[in-house]
């Protein structure tokens, strides 16, 4: 149960990356926000995939001990 809670907390924080960039936070969310502002589809897809891969890697690390 605790590992599931940690996992959900990590996923929620990665989901909030783009929202945090709206108030001036730096990082991957800034790239997504910039792509949305200038309608740059390629940059938005690449930035979105980078957030997705970070989430997948962290998910596998947290679930790694569970077998």
Phi, psi and omega in degrees: 000320180292319178297322178295321177294319177296317179299314181294326177294318178297315181295321178294320180294325176288329176290331181276359182300315182290320179296321179294330179292338177295335179256012172106008178288144179268161176130202183295329179296330178296322178294319179294317180297318178297319178296323178291322182292323184255011179053043179263097187294316182299315179295322179295319179294316180296316179293322178296318177294326178294321175294319178299314180293324174298317179296318180295317180295314179295325177297316180292326178294315181293321181274358185300326182279352184265101177214000000 
